[in-house]
């Protein structure tokens, strides 16, 4: 009879106590969402929100047809944008490499001083958006392409440095130990044991970051950092919506092309 009673028990995925805690968690999450929604919409003018579809339709009507005669004026700003992304990526990669080696546990010269400093640099770079970097640099060194290039470079340090130091830490220790066993110096171990293992990741990360920087550099002109964003800002200020359409289509084509190029390059590298 005991065995029959034992096998007649109904299996439950969660105990009543776990179900209670789960429902309490969901209730707390809903309450948090409602509170955040009230906080965010406290000063919202709902009249403008309700009128938004009509305004969007009005602007959309003014954007068509595009003013294709404006396209030749965008070639030089577009070239500036590509140069901002390319030179910024190169500068960011150059600065990120030593930071990555200082941040990796198996290559850092100092676990207590240099590694925390390198990690702080990576976190700082990743925490500040390139648009904010551009705002700061335009105020410091003035408007122009240089501010955009430096902003892209500073933003790229964190991205490249983080992925690269993770790749360094994932290197095969057996290959490194085999080179050390031959009596190689530290520089030789680095050159023949670590660098060859991380080179595919290094090029893949660099190309991927360049692709991202193409997109980010298109809007830096909105804050005076040069490129096609300057033309976009000027067209928006003058309500030249047909010109805005041409600029947006050109940005879309550039991003699609850069995505295709970066994908082919990563495929060839990896």
Secondary structure, 3 states (H helix, E strand, C coil): CHHHHHHCCCCCCCCHHHHHHHHHHHHHHHHHHHHHHHHHCCCCCHHHHHHHHHHHHHHHHHCCCCCHHHHHHHHHHHHHHHHHHHHHHHHHHHHHHHHHHHHCCCCCCCCCCHHHHHHHHHHHHHHCCHHHHHHHHHHHHCCCHHHHHHHHHHHHHHHHHHHHHHHHHCCCHHHHHHHHHCCCCHHHHHHHHHHHHHHHHHHHHHHHHHHHHHHHHCCHHHHCCCCHHHHHHHHHHCCCHHHHHHHHHHHHHHHHHHHHHHHHHHHHHC
